[in-house]
Amino acid sequence: MRASGHWRASAHRTLRLRRSRTLRLEPGSRRPHRTPGSGAAAAALIALVAYGCRSLPATAPAGPPRDGAAIARFAASLVGAPYQFGGADAAGFDCSGLARYVHERAGLVIPRTAAEQQRAAHPVPLVALAPGDLVFFRVRRRGIDHVGVYAGGGRFVHAPRAGQAVAYGDLSRGFYARHLVSAGRFWDRSAPPP
């Protein structure tokens, strides 16, 4: 099926008009009229767009923030929440449930128990602790059985035990300093190993 000459000319004019906003048709004319300098400007714009597209790095789609400071802030906001054995929500927390809950709020899913969290986390040297890192303890002499979220300044947030609310602990001295075993990170795996 052949299109009429009039239809082809009309489609051609429309196509040319869509390619450049600087083209315009004179009344009664089939040929576009270019504004002065429009060709050079259009060529420069095309070159700029092509160069810009080629130089942009591929990026992952934006998601929730995954920085340690956000994890630490969220953990700090839970100070005073009740302890609940096996708890991992706002109704109450145990130590590993607290760590898991604050990581989930940052878009990261981590294992449930303190021992599993320690095995799965990227090891971080204790001298390189950053807010949001997990600190792991051996309290009862058999494996890792306690975890907290490092808050900075030698302090961490944890759910200590039944009868005590979520609170800060101190890594510089005392009970937790003596039982500290290691640290790990889920929010950034580029830290150097210990």
C-alpha positions, 0 to 999 in steps of 0.5 A: 500500500502506497502512501500519498505524497501529501502524507509522506511530506507531512510525516517528514515535516513532523519527524524533522520538527521532533528532532530539533526544536530550533526548526520551524516551518514558514507558513505555506512552505514545505521546507523548514527554516533554520534559525541562525546558529541552530545547526552548531547549537544542535551539534554541540548539544548532541555531542555534549549529551553523547559524551555525558552519557558515555562518561557516567558510571553505572550505578546501583539503584538507590536504596535505603542508606547502608552506612554504619552511622545510621545503624548506630543512631537507630540502635541508640534510639532504642535505649530503654526498650525492654529486654525480651528473650528471643525478641527482635521487634519493638515489643522487646529485644534480646542482644542478637535480635536488637542487632538484627532489627537495626540492620533490617531498618537499614535494608540489611538482613543478617543472621539471627544469633550472635554466633551466626552474626559473628561468623557471617560478618566481615571481620573488623580490627578492634582498633578500626571500629566504626559506628554501626559495627557489631561487637562480639563477646564470650560471656559464658566461656563457650563460643560467642553468646553476646553482641552489641552495636558499636556507637562510637567513643568506646560505647556500644548499645545492647540488650544486656539480659532479662530484667534490664532494658536496652542500654549502653555498654563500655568497651574501655573497662569493666566486664564487657572489656574483659569479654570482648572477642571480636568485631564485624561489619555488615554495612561495608565489607571493604574494611581491612581484615584483622 
